Amino acid sequence: MKIFAYIASVVVTATLIIAGAFALALTQPRGTSPWLTLVVSVAMSGLIIAPLLVGSLTAYWNVTRSEEGRRAFRRWFISVVAVDAFAAAAFTLGEVVAGGPGWLVALIIAVAAALMITAFFAGRVLLRFEERRGMAEAPAWVPIPTSVIARRVSTVVFTFVIALVVGAILVIVFAATLGRAVDGLLLLSAAGLAFLAAAVACILVTLPLSRTLRASIGTDFGLLRKLGKAVLANRPLALNDAESVAATKYAQVLSITLPFQLGYLVLLYIGIGLTNVQLLFANDSDGLPLVVLGFLAATLVGVIPYLVMRIRRVQRYAREHPVAAAASV
Protein backbone atom coordinates (compact mmCIF):
# COMPACT_ATOMS: atom_id res chain seq x y z
CA MET A 1 0.00 0.00 0.00
CA LYS A 2 2.80 2.42 0.90
CA ILE A 3 4.59 1.86 -2.41
CA PHE A 4 1.34 2.56 -4.25
CA ALA A 5 0.81 5.71 -2.17
CA TYR A 6 4.37 6.87 -2.88
CA ILE A 7 4.02 6.31 -6.62
CA ALA A 8 0.64 8.04 -6.61
CA SER A 9 2.07 11.03 -4.73
CA VAL A 10 4.96 11.35 -7.20
CA VAL A 11 2.53 11.17 -10.14
CA VAL A 12 0.25 13.78 -8.56
CA THR A 13 3.21 16.06 -7.83
CA ALA A 14 4.57 15.78 -11.38
CA THR A 15 1.09 16.33 -12.83
CA LEU A 16 0.54 19.46 -10.74
CA ILE A 17 3.94 20.87 -11.72
CA ILE A 18 3.23 20.27 -15.42
CA ALA A 19 -0.27 21.72 -15.08
CA GLY A 20 1.12 24.75 -13.25
CA ALA A 21 3.75 25.26 -15.95
CA PHE A 22 1.06 25.18 -18.65
CA ALA A 23 -1.06 27.63 -16.67
CA LEU A 24 1.89 29.99 -16.34
CA ALA A 25 2.68 29.71 -20.04
CA LEU A 26 -0.93 30.49 -20.99
CA THR A 27 -1.48 33.39 -18.60
CA GLN A 28 1.82 35.27 -18.56
CA PRO A 29 1.85 38.32 -20.84
CA ARG A 30 3.88 38.22 -24.03
CA GLY A 31 7.39 39.54 -23.72
CA THR A 32 7.86 38.36 -20.13
CA SER A 33 11.56 38.08 -19.29
CA PRO A 34 12.79 34.46 -19.42
CA TRP A 35 14.68 35.12 -16.18
CA LEU A 36 11.46 36.10 -14.46
CA THR A 37 9.75 33.04 -15.90
CA LEU A 38 12.55 30.86 -14.49
CA VAL A 39 12.17 32.36 -10.99
CA VAL A 40 8.39 31.91 -11.02
CA SER A 41 8.62 28.34 -12.33
CA VAL A 42 11.24 27.26 -9.78
CA ALA A 43 9.27 28.85 -6.93
CA MET A 44 6.07 27.14 -8.05
CA SER A 45 7.83 23.76 -8.28
CA GLY A 46 9.22 24.22 -4.77
CA LEU A 47 5.74 24.93 -3.42
CA ILE A 48 4.45 21.65 -4.82
CA ILE A 49 7.48 19.46 -4.05
CA ALA A 50 7.74 20.46 -0.37
CA PRO A 51 4.60 18.52 0.67
CA LEU A 52 6.00 15.40 -1.02
CA LEU A 53 9.11 15.63 1.17
CA VAL A 54 7.04 16.04 4.33
CA GLY A 55 4.73 13.15 3.46
CA SER A 56 7.62 10.86 2.54
CA LEU A 57 9.41 11.50 5.84
CA THR A 58 6.37 11.08 8.08
CA ALA A 59 5.28 7.95 6.21
CA TYR A 60 8.69 6.33 6.53
CA TRP A 61 9.85 7.35 10.01
CA ASN A 62 8.07 7.73 13.34
CA VAL A 63 8.78 11.33 14.31
CA THR A 64 6.99 11.18 17.68
CA ARG A 65 8.40 8.00 19.25
CA SER A 66 11.26 9.71 21.11
CA GLU A 67 11.97 13.20 22.40
CA GLU A 68 15.04 13.47 20.19
CA GLY A 69 12.94 12.49 17.18
CA ARG A 70 10.31 15.10 18.00
CA ARG A 71 12.94 17.83 18.36
CA ALA A 72 14.71 16.85 15.14
CA PHE A 73 11.49 16.71 13.15
CA ARG A 74 10.31 20.04 14.58
CA ARG A 75 13.51 21.74 13.43
CA TRP A 76 13.35 20.04 10.03
CA PHE A 77 9.69 20.87 9.51
CA ILE A 78 10.18 24.53 10.47
CA SER A 79 13.01 24.73 7.93
CA VAL A 80 10.84 23.23 5.19
CA VAL A 81 7.95 25.58 5.98
CA ALA A 82 10.33 28.56 5.99
CA VAL A 83 11.69 27.62 2.56
CA ASP A 84 8.13 27.01 1.36
CA ALA A 85 7.08 30.47 2.59
CA PHE A 86 10.04 32.02 0.77
CA ALA A 87 9.02 30.18 -2.40
CA ALA A 88 5.45 31.47 -2.02
CA ALA A 89 6.72 35.03 -1.62
CA ALA A 90 9.04 34.71 -4.65
CA PHE A 91 6.24 33.18 -6.72
CA THR A 92 3.78 35.93 -5.75
CA LEU A 93 6.27 38.73 -6.36
CA GLY A 94 7.31 37.24 -9.69
CA GLU A 95 3.72 36.98 -10.90
CA VAL A 96 2.98 40.55 -9.79
CA VAL A 97 6.02 41.88 -11.65
CA ALA A 98 5.16 39.78 -14.72
CA GLY A 99 1.55 40.98 -14.65
CA GLY A 100 0.09 37.49 -14.21
CA PRO A 101 -3.46 36.95 -12.95
CA GLY A 102 -4.02 37.11 -9.21
CA TRP A 103 -6.40 34.17 -9.25
CA LEU A 104 -3.62 31.87 -10.46
CA VAL A 105 -1.35 32.96 -7.59
CA ALA A 106 -4.12 32.36 -5.05
CA LEU A 107 -5.01 28.99 -6.60
CA ILE A 108 -1.46 27.60 -6.64
CA ILE A 109 -0.69 28.78 -3.10
CA ALA A 110 -4.00 27.32 -1.86
CA VAL A 111 -3.26 23.98 -3.56
CA ALA A 112 0.25 23.93 -2.08
CA ALA A 113 -1.11 24.65 1.42
CA ALA A 114 -3.74 21.92 1.08
CA LEU A 115 -1.06 19.47 -0.10
CA MET A 116 1.15 20.34 2.87
CA ILE A 117 -1.64 19.74 5.39
CA THR A 118 -2.67 16.49 3.67
CA ALA A 119 0.92 15.22 3.48
CA PHE A 120 1.56 16.01 7.16
CA PHE A 121 -1.31 13.85 8.37
CA ALA A 122 -1.45 11.24 5.57
CA GLY A 123 2.17 10.22 6.16
CA ARG A 124 1.50 9.46 9.82
CA VAL A 125 -1.64 7.51 8.94
CA LEU A 126 0.30 5.34 6.48
CA LEU A 127 3.03 4.70 9.04
CA ARG A 128 0.55 3.68 11.74
CA PHE A 129 -1.19 1.40 9.27
CA GLU A 130 2.10 -0.31 8.43
CA GLU A 131 3.09 -0.62 12.07
CA ARG A 132 -0.26 -2.25 12.90
CA ARG A 133 0.36 -4.80 10.15
CA GLY A 134 3.60 -5.70 11.90
CA MET A 135 7.00 -4.71 10.62
CA ALA A 136 8.58 -7.44 12.76
CA GLU A 137 7.80 -9.92 10.00
CA ALA A 138 10.68 -8.54 7.93
CA PRO A 139 13.53 -10.99 7.21
CA ALA A 140 16.45 -11.09 9.63
CA TRP A 141 19.41 -8.86 8.90
CA VAL A 142 22.28 -10.28 6.87
CA PRO A 143 25.27 -8.40 5.45
CA ILE A 144 24.60 -7.27 1.87
CA PRO A 145 26.60 -9.42 -0.60
CA THR A 146 28.47 -7.94 -3.55
CA SER A 147 26.24 -9.88 -5.94
CA VAL A 148 23.27 -7.76 -4.86
CA ILE A 149 25.24 -4.59 -5.56
CA ALA A 150 26.33 -5.91 -8.96
CA ARG A 151 22.73 -6.69 -9.93
CA ARG A 152 21.64 -3.17 -9.04
CA VAL A 153 24.47 -1.62 -11.04
CA SER A 154 23.53 -3.86 -13.97
CA THR A 155 19.93 -2.68 -13.70
CA VAL A 156 21.01 0.96 -13.99
CA VAL A 157 23.24 0.22 -16.99
CA PHE A 158 20.51 -1.84 -18.66
CA THR A 159 18.01 0.96 -18.11
CA PHE A 160 20.39 3.48 -19.68
CA VAL A 161 21.00 1.31 -22.76
CA ILE A 162 17.30 0.52 -23.30
CA ALA A 163 16.28 4.15 -22.86
CA LEU A 164 19.02 5.26 -25.25
CA VAL A 165 17.94 2.80 -27.94
CA VAL A 166 14.24 3.56 -27.54
CA GLY A 167 14.92 7.29 -27.47
CA ALA A 168 17.04 7.10 -30.63
CA ILE A 169 14.30 5.15 -32.44
CA LEU A 170 11.69 7.72 -31.41
CA VAL A 171 13.92 10.58 -32.56
CA ILE A 172 14.50 8.93 -35.95
CA VAL A 173 10.76 8.28 -36.41
CA PHE A 174 9.94 11.83 -35.34
CA ALA A 175 12.50 13.29 -37.76
CA ALA A 176 11.25 11.11 -40.61
CA THR A 177 7.66 12.17 -39.95
CA LEU A 178 8.62 15.84 -40.18
CA GLY A 179 10.96 15.27 -43.11
CA ARG A 180 13.90 16.48 -41.07
CA ALA A 181 17.43 15.12 -41.11
CA VAL A 182 18.67 13.46 -37.93
CA ASP A 183 21.42 15.65 -36.53
CA GLY A 184 23.42 15.81 -33.34
CA LEU A 185 20.94 18.10 -31.58
CA LEU A 186 18.11 15.64 -32.11
CA LEU A 187 20.20 12.74 -30.90
CA LEU A 188 20.93 14.72 -27.73
CA SER A 189 17.24 14.22 -26.90
CA ALA A 190 17.72 10.45 -26.85
CA ALA A 191 20.88 10.77 -24.75
CA GLY A 192 19.15 13.10 -22.31
CA LEU A 193 16.26 10.67 -21.93
CA ALA A 194 18.69 7.81 -21.27
CA PHE A 195 20.53 9.73 -18.54
CA LEU A 196 17.26 10.73 -16.86
CA ALA A 197 15.95 7.15 -16.98
CA ALA A 198 19.20 5.85 -15.47
CA ALA A 199 18.96 8.50 -12.74
CA VAL A 200 15.49 7.27 -11.77
CA ALA A 201 16.78 3.68 -11.80
CA CYS A 202 19.52 4.66 -9.30
CA ILE A 203 16.82 5.60 -6.79
CA LEU A 204 14.51 2.67 -7.46
CA VAL A 205 17.19 -0.02 -7.07
CA THR A 206 18.05 1.21 -3.57
CA LEU A 207 14.49 1.17 -2.21
CA PRO A 208 14.64 -2.51 -1.09
CA LEU A 209 17.89 -1.80 0.80
CA SER A 210 16.32 1.17 2.56
CA ARG A 211 13.33 -0.94 3.59
CA THR A 212 15.70 -3.62 4.91
CA LEU A 213 17.52 -1.03 6.98
CA ARG A 214 14.33 0.37 8.47
CA ALA A 215 13.05 -3.10 9.28
CA SER A 216 16.34 -3.77 11.10
CA ILE A 217 16.79 -0.56 13.11
CA GLY A 218 13.12 0.40 13.56
CA THR A 219 11.23 3.54 12.60
CA ASP A 220 12.38 5.94 15.34
CA PHE A 221 13.42 9.17 13.63
CA GLY A 222 15.39 10.15 16.72
CA LEU A 223 17.52 7.00 16.48
CA LEU A 224 18.05 7.64 12.78
CA ARG A 225 19.35 11.13 13.53
CA LYS A 226 21.64 9.77 16.25
CA LEU A 227 23.07 7.15 13.91
CA GLY A 228 23.60 9.84 11.30
CA LYS A 229 25.61 11.92 13.75
CA ALA A 230 27.73 8.93 14.74
CA VAL A 231 28.37 7.61 11.23
CA LEU A 232 28.04 10.52 8.80
CA ALA A 233 29.12 13.39 11.04
CA ASN A 234 31.78 11.23 12.72
CA ARG A 235 30.86 12.49 16.18
CA PRO A 236 32.09 10.54 19.23
CA LEU A 237 28.68 9.68 20.66
CA ALA A 238 28.09 7.19 23.47
CA LEU A 239 26.10 4.34 21.90
CA ASN A 240 24.74 1.35 23.79
CA ASP A 241 25.14 -2.17 22.39
CA ALA A 242 21.89 -2.12 20.40
CA GLU A 243 22.67 1.32 18.97
CA SER A 244 26.20 0.22 18.01
CA VAL A 245 24.80 -2.69 16.02
CA ALA A 246 22.21 -0.42 14.45
CA ALA A 247 24.97 2.08 13.54
CA THR A 248 26.90 -0.61 11.69
CA LYS A 249 23.82 -1.73 9.77
CA TYR A 250 23.18 1.91 8.96
CA ALA A 251 26.75 2.33 7.71
CA GLN A 252 26.60 -0.85 5.64
CA VAL A 253 23.43 0.18 3.83
CA LEU A 254 24.56 3.77 3.31
CA SER A 255 27.91 2.61 1.93
CA ILE A 256 25.83 1.16 -0.92
CA THR A 257 22.97 3.65 -1.26
CA LEU A 258 25.08 6.82 -1.11
CA PRO A 259 27.08 5.95 -4.27
CA PHE A 260 23.77 5.36 -6.03
CA GLN A 261 22.56 8.76 -4.78
CA LEU A 262 25.73 10.30 -6.18
CA GLY A 263 25.09 8.50 -9.46
CA TYR A 264 21.50 9.78 -9.44
CA LEU A 265 22.63 13.37 -9.02
CA VAL A 266 25.29 13.19 -11.74
CA LEU A 267 23.03 11.39 -14.23
CA LEU A 268 20.11 13.73 -13.53
CA TYR A 269 22.21 16.84 -14.04
CA ILE A 270 23.76 15.46 -17.23
CA GLY A 271 20.27 14.75 -18.58
CA ILE A 272 19.07 18.25 -17.72
CA GLY A 273 22.31 19.69 -19.07
CA LEU A 274 21.90 17.99 -22.45
CA THR A 275 18.42 19.47 -22.74
CA ASN A 276 19.83 22.94 -22.14
CA VAL A 277 22.64 22.33 -24.64
CA GLN A 278 19.92 21.69 -27.21
CA LEU A 279 18.17 24.93 -26.29
CA LEU A 280 21.45 26.84 -26.35
CA PHE A 281 22.30 25.81 -29.92
CA ALA A 282 18.72 25.88 -31.19
CA ASN A 283 18.18 29.48 -30.08
CA ASP A 284 21.27 31.52 -29.22
CA SER A 285 19.31 34.74 -28.66
CA ASP A 286 18.54 33.76 -25.07
CA GLY A 287 21.35 33.17 -22.58
CA LEU A 288 19.15 31.38 -20.04
CA PRO A 289 20.29 27.81 -21.01
CA LEU A 290 23.91 28.90 -20.51
CA VAL A 291 23.07 30.14 -17.01
CA VAL A 292 21.33 26.85 -16.21
CA LEU A 293 24.38 24.92 -17.45
CA GLY A 294 26.63 27.05 -15.26
CA PHE A 295 24.39 26.44 -12.25
CA LEU A 296 24.39 22.67 -12.85
CA ALA A 297 28.17 22.58 -13.19
CA ALA A 298 28.70 24.70 -10.06
CA THR A 299 26.32 22.51 -8.07
CA LEU A 300 28.13 19.34 -9.10
CA VAL A 301 31.51 20.87 -8.25
CA GLY A 302 30.24 21.69 -4.77
CA VAL A 303 28.15 18.59 -4.04
CA ILE A 304 30.31 15.77 -5.45
CA PRO A 305 33.25 16.27 -3.00
CA TYR A 306 30.77 16.49 -0.11
CA LEU A 307 29.05 13.23 -1.07
CA VAL A 308 32.38 11.49 -1.69
CA MET A 309 33.49 12.50 1.81
CA ARG A 310 30.30 11.03 3.32
CA ILE A 311 30.71 7.83 1.30
CA ARG A 312 34.25 7.38 2.60
CA ARG A 313 33.10 7.92 6.17
CA VAL A 314 30.37 5.29 6.05
CA GLN A 315 32.62 2.83 4.23
CA ARG A 316 35.32 3.30 6.85
CA TYR A 317 32.79 2.86 9.67
CA ALA A 318 31.44 -0.34 8.08
CA ARG A 319 34.99 -1.73 7.67
CA GLU A 320 35.91 -0.94 11.27
CA HIS A 321 32.83 -2.70 12.69
CA PRO A 322 32.62 -6.05 10.80
CA VAL A 323 31.54 -8.17 13.80
CA ALA A 324 28.56 -6.02 14.76
CA ALA A 325 27.26 -6.17 11.21
CA ALA A 326 26.28 -9.79 11.61
CA ALA A 327 24.82 -9.32 15.09
CA SER A 328 21.16 -9.08 15.83
CA VAL A 329 19.52 -6.34 17.83
ZAMARGU-4260 file (C-alpha; in steps of 0.2 Angstrom, whole numbers, plus 5000, padded with zeros to 4 digits):
<rodrens>
0) 5000/5000/5000 | 5014/5012/5004 | 5023/5009/4988 | 5007/5013/4979 | 5004/5029/4989
5) 5022/5034/4986 | 5020/5032/4967 | 5003/5040/4967 | 5010/5055/4976 | 5025/5057/4964
10) 5013/5056/4949 | 5001/5069/4957 | 5016/5080/4961 | 5023/5079/4943 | 5005/5082/4936
15) 5003/5097/4946 | 5020/5104/4941 | 5016/5101/4923 | 4999/5109/4925 | 5006/5124/4934
20) 5019/5126/4920 | 5005/5126/4907 | 4995/5138/4917 | 5009/5150/4918 | 5013/5149/4900
25) 4995/5152/4895 | 4993/5167/4907 | 5009/5176/4907 | 5009/5192/4896 | 5019/5191/4880
30) 5037/5198/4881 | 5039/5192/4899 | 5058/5190/4904 | 5064/5172/4903 | 5073/5176/4919
35) 5057/5181/4928 | 5049/5165/4921 | 5063/5154/4928 | 5061/5162/4945 | 5042/5160/4945
40) 5043/5142/4938 | 5056/5136/4951 | 5046/5144/4965 | 5030/5136/4960 | 5039/5119/4959
45) 5046/5121/4976 | 5029/5125/4983 | 5022/5108/4976 | 5037/5097/4980 | 5039/5102/4998
50) 5023/5093/5003 | 5030/5077/4995 | 5046/5078/5006 | 5035/5080/5022 | 5024/5066/5017
55) 5038/5054/5013 | 5047/5057/5029 | 5032/5055/5040 | 5026/5040/5031 | 5043/5032/5033
60) 5049/5037/5050 | 5040/5039/5067 | 5044/5057/5072 | 5035/5056/5088 | 5042/5040/5096
65) 5056/5049/5106 | 5060/5066/5112 | 5075/5067/5101 | 5065/5062/5086 | 5052/5076/5090
70) 5065/5089/5092 | 5074/5084/5076 | 5057/5084/5066 | 5052/5100/5073 | 5068/5109/5067
75) 5067/5100/5050 | 5048/5104/5048 | 5051/5123/5052 | 5065/5124/5040 | 5054/5116/5026
80) 5040/5128/5030 | 5052/5143/5030 | 5058/5138/5013 | 5041/5135/5007 | 5035/5152/5013
85) 5050/5160/5004 | 5045/5151/4988 | 5027/5157/4990 | 5034/5175/4992 | 5045/5174/4977
90) 5031/5166/4966 | 5019/5180/4971 | 5031/5194/4968 | 5037/5186/4952 | 5019/5185/4946
95) 5015/5203/4951 | 5030/5209/4942 | 5026/5199/4926 | 5008/5205/4927 | 5000/5187/4929
100) 4983/5185/4935 | 4980/5186/4954 | 4968/5171/4954 | 4982/5159/4948 | 4993/5165/4962
105) 4979/5162/4975 | 4975/5145/4967 | 4993/5138/4967 | 4997/5144/4984 | 4980/5137/4991
110) 4984/5120/4982 | 5001/5120/4990 | 4994/5123/5007 | 4981/5110/5005 | 4995/5097/5000
115) 5006/5102/5014 | 4992/5099/5027 | 4987/5082/5018 | 5005/5076/5017 | 5008/5080/5036
120) 4993/5069/5042 | 4993/5056/5028 | 5011/5051/5031 | 5008/5047/5049 | 4992/5038/5045
125) 5002/5027/5032 | 5015/5024/5045 | 5003/5018/5059 | 4994/5007/5046 | 5010/4998/5042
130) 5015/4997/5060 | 4999/4989/5065 | 5002/4976/5051 | 5018/4971/5059 | 5035/4976/5053
135) 5043/4963/5064 | 5039/4950/5050 | 5053/4957/5040 | 5068/4945/5036 | 5082/4945/5048
140) 5097/4956/5044 | 5111/4949/5034 | 5126/4958/5027 | 5123/4964/5009 | 5133/4953/4997
145) 5142/4960/4982 | 5131/4951/4970 | 5116/4961/4976 | 5126/4977/4972 | 5132/4970/4955
150) 5114/4967/4950 | 5108/4984/4955 | 5122/4992/4945 | 5118/4981/4930 | 5100/4987/4931
155) 5105/5005/4930 | 5116/5001/4915 | 5103/4991/4907 | 5090/5005/4909 | 5102/5017/4902
160) 5105/5007/4886 | 5087/5003/4883 | 5081/5021/4886 | 5095/5026/4874 | 5090/5014/4860
165) 5071/5018/4862 | 5075/5036/4863 | 5085/5035/4847 | 5072/5026/4838 | 5058/5039/4843
170) 5070/5053/4837 | 5072/5045/4820 | 5054/5041/4818 | 5050/5059/4823 | 5063/5066/4811
175) 5056/5056/4797 | 5038/5061/4800 | 5043/5079/4799 | 5055/5076/4784 | 5070/5082/4795
180) 5087/5076/4794 | 5093/5067/4810 | 5107/5078/4817 | 5117/5079/4833 | 5105/5090/4842
185) 5091/5078/4839 | 5101/5064/4846 | 5105/5074/4861 | 5086/5071/4866 | 5089/5052/4866
190) 5104/5054/4876 | 5096/5066/4888 | 5081/5053/4890 | 5093/5039/4894 | 5103/5049/4907
195) 5086/5054/4916 | 5080/5036/4915 | 5096/5029/4923 | 5095/5043/4936 | 5077/5036/4941
200) 5084/5018/4941 | 5098/5023/4953 | 5084/5028/4966 | 5073/5013/4963 | 5086/5000/4965
205) 5090/5006/4982 | 5072/5006/4989 | 5073/4987/4995 | 5089/4991/5004 | 5082/5006/5013
210) 5067/4995/5018 | 5078/4982/5025 | 5088/4995/5035 | 5072/5002/5042 | 5065/4984/5046
215) 5082/4981/5056 | 5084/4997/5066 | 5066/5002/5068 | 5056/5018/5063 | 5062/5030/5077
220) 5067/5046/5068 | 5077/5051/5084 | 5088/5035/5082 | 5090/5038/5064 | 5097/5056/5068
225) 5108/5049/5081 | 5115/5036/5070 | 5118/5049/5056 | 5128/5060/5069 | 5139/5045/5074
230) 5142/5038/5056 | 5140/5053/5044 | 5146/5067/5055 | 5159/5056/5064 | 5154/5062/5081
235) 5160/5053/5096 | 5143/5048/5103 | 5140/5036/5117 | 5130/5022/5110 | 5124/5007/5119
240) 5126/4989/5112 | 5109/4989/5102 | 5113/5007/5095 | 5131/5001/5090 | 5124/4987/5080
245) 5111/4998/5072 | 5125/5010/5068 | 5135/4997/5058 | 5119/4991/5049 | 5116/5010/5045
250) 5134/5012/5039 | 5133/4996/5028 | 5117/5001/5019 | 5123/5019/5017 | 5140/5013/5010
255) 5129/5006/4995 | 5115/5018/4994 | 5125/5034/4994 | 5135/5030/4979 | 5119/5027/4970
260) 5113/5044/4976 | 5129/5052/4969 | 5125/5043/4953 | 5108/5049/4953 | 5113/5067/4955
265) 5126/5066/4941 | 5115/5057/4929 | 5101/5069/4932 | 5111/5084/4930 | 5119/5077/4914
270) 5101/5074/4907 | 5095/5091/4911 | 5112/5098/4905 | 5109/5090/4888 | 5092/5097/4886
275) 5099/5115/4889 | 5113/5112/4877 | 5100/5108/4864 | 5091/5125/4869 | 5107/5134/4868
280) 5111/5129/4850 | 5094/5129/4844 | 5091/5147/4850 | 5106/5158/4854 | 5097/5174/4857
285) 5093/5169/4875 | 5107/5166/4887 | 5096/5157/4900 | 5101/5139/4895 | 5120/5145/4897
290) 5115/5151/4915 | 5107/5134/4919 | 5122/5125/4913 | 5133/5135/4924 | 5122/5132/4939
295) 5122/5113/4936 | 5141/5113/4934 | 5144/5123/4950 | 5132/5113/4960 | 5141/5097/4955
300) 5158/5104/4959 | 5151/5108/4976 | 5141/5093/4980 | 5152/5079/4973 | 5166/5081/4985
305) 5154/5082/4999 | 5145/5066/4995 | 5162/5057/4992 | 5167/5062/5009 | 5152/5055/5017
310) 5154/5039/5007 | 5171/5037/5013 | 5165/5040/5031 | 5152/5026/5030 | 5163/5014/5021
315) 5177/5016/5034 | 5164/5014/5048 | 5157/4998/5040 | 5175/4991/5038 | 5180/4995/5056
320) 5164/4986/5063 | 5163/4970/5054 | 5158/4959/5069 | 5143/4970/5074 | 5136/4969/5056
325) 5131/4951/5058 | 5124/4953/5075 | 5106/4955/5079 | 5098/4968/5089
</rodrens>
